Each structure stands twice: as C-alpha cells, then as structure tokens.
C-alpha cells in the first residue's frame, strides 16, 4: 500500500477511535464557511467534523471492527466524532440542518452498531444528559420524600388534635 494511502487510513482510524459513536454525513452543499460554523457549534461538545475519503473510511472501519457501512458510502462523506454526549452532538447537527438545509445525515454508528439517519434524528430528540440526571435524581428522591411525609403525618396529627383541644379549652 502506498504511503499516502496508509497515512489517510491511519488518520481516519485515529478519528474513529475518539468516541463510541460516529455520525456519517453528506456535505456536498456545504461551503467552507458552513463547515467552519458547524465545527464552531460542535466545539462545546468536544466533537469534530472531518471530511474523509470513502475508501479510507471503509478500510479503517473494517480494521476497528465497526459494522459494514458500504451501503452509505456514496457521494461525499464527512464524519462527526468525539466527545461523550452523542445526543447533544446529534442535536447540534439536526439544528444545523434545520438552519441551513445543507448537511444530510447518512447514518451513524453507536456502540459498534449501525443506526439509520432516522435513528440519529431520534437520538437528537432525546433529553440532554443533565435533564436525564435530574429526572433520575427526582425518581430516587421521591420515595424518600414520601417516607418523610408519612413519618411526619403522625406527630402533625397529634399536634393538631392537641391544638384543637387547647382552643376548645380557651373558649370555655
């Protein structure tokens, strides 16, 4: 294999190793300023947008044991990798598409399983990690709160009865 090809394959392999997800996109309609804007939006999530050759992606994915993506490697391909918040990255891409109508998601790979473009859109619709944590904490906190209210009900009831008795004695 030529040195140039091996370099490209190694570069794509390095990108694919950055996260447990990969979003494959068609970027044909994008301008250089559009790519710069998308990269800027992806920066807070520590995600990266890279234009890759289909042949290099095919070889690198196979070497890493990722699922076969041959059926989506048509036309120009870019990958989005990096960061730990795949729903957040999918949200950014979905919003960018809604704003510009220029990038099209082909498919994705999540935990070494291929997912369709529709699945990537569903991933974008998931609540953020912070929201999920808050919901989980709320669920964990609910039984404890209910238990405390039950324990507090008996003394409160006793205090209410005694208070009523005191009021009744004061009226007489």
N, C-alpha and C positions, 0 to 999 in steps of 0.2 A: 504494500500500500504506500502511496506517495506520502511524503512528509506533510504536505499541505492538508491532505485529506485527514490524516491522523490527527493533526492539530485541531481541525474543525470538530472532529468526533470527540476528542478529549475536552474541548471547550463546552460542547453540548452536554457531555457526561457530567462535567462539573456543575453546570446549571441544574441538571435534573436531580443531582444529589442534595440540593439546597433545601428541599422540603418534601413532605409526603404527598403533595398534590402538584399537578401540572395542568394548566389550562391552555389548550391549543386554540389559536385564533387565526382568522384570515384578516390580513391587514392591508389588502390591495388598495382600498380607497383612502388610506391614511397618508397625510403629508408629514414632513419632518416635524413641523410644529405640533401636529396632533400626537405624534409619538412622544415628543418632549412633554406635552401636557399629561398624557396618560402615565408616563414614568413619574412625573411630579405627584400625581394623585396616588400612585402606588407606594411612594416613599414612606408615608406614615405607617403602613402595614409591613414595611421592610420587604416588599415584593419587588420583583424585577421583570421587565418586559424585554425579551430578546428575540430578534429575527434570526431564524435558523434555516439551514438547508434541510429539505425533506429527507434526503439520503442520509445526512449526518444524524438527524433525529431518529430515523429508523434503526440505524446501527447502534446508536447509544442506548436507545430504549431496550433493544434486544439484549445488549450486554448487561444492563442493570436488572433484567428480568421483569421489565414492565410489560403490560399487555400489548398485543399487536395493535398498532394504530394505523396500519396501512390504509384502511378504508377512508380515513380522514385526511391523509396526506396528499391532497390535491390542491393545486394553486400555491399561493404564497402562505407560509406558515410562520407564526410567531408563538413563543411560549411565555407564560407568566408563571414564575416560581418564586419561592422564598417566603419568609415569614411563617407564622404559625396559625394565623387566622384565615383559613380558606373561605369561610362565609363572608368575611369582611372584604377580601380581595374580589370575590365574585360580585359583591355589591358594587364595588368601585367600577368594575368592568361593565356591569349592567347599566349603571348610571351614565358612564361614558358613552355607551352605545345609544342610550336614550337621548343624550345631549347632542351627539354628533352624527349618529346614524352611519358610522364609518367602520367600526370593528365588529366582526361577526365571530362568535364563539363556535368552533367546530366540534369540540368535545373536551373532555377532561379526564384526568387520571387522579383518583383519590384512593389512597391506601392500596396502591398497586391494582386497582380495579378501574376499568374504563367506564366513564359515565357520559351520557349524551349531553348535547347542548341544553336540552330542556332540564336535565338534572342539575346542570350548572346554574341555570336560572332559578331553580328551586332552592339550591344552596344559597343563592343570593338573597332569597326571601326569608331565610332563617333569621331568628333574632341574633343580636350581637352576643359575643361571649360574656360581656358584662351583664347584659339582660338575662341570659341563661343562669348566670351565677346568682343574680338577685332572686330569680324565681326559685332556684334550688334552696337558697337560704330561707326564703319565705315558707317553703314547704317544710323545711326542717324545723323552723321556728314555730309553726302553727300548733303542733301537738303540745309543745312546752307551754305556750301561751294559754291554750285551753286548759291544761292541767293546773296552772297557777290560778286561773279564774275559778275553777271548781273548788280548789283548796280555799280560796278567798271567800267563796259564797257562804260557807257555814259560819265563820266568825261575823261576816257582814250581816247575815240574817239575825244572828244573836244580838248584835249591836242594835239593829233596827227594832227588834222586839223590846229590848231594854229601854231604848229611847222613847218608844211609844208608851211604855209603862210610866216613865218619868213624866212625860207630857200629861198623861191621864191623871197622875197624882197631883200635878201642879194646878190643874183645872179645878179640882175639888176643893 
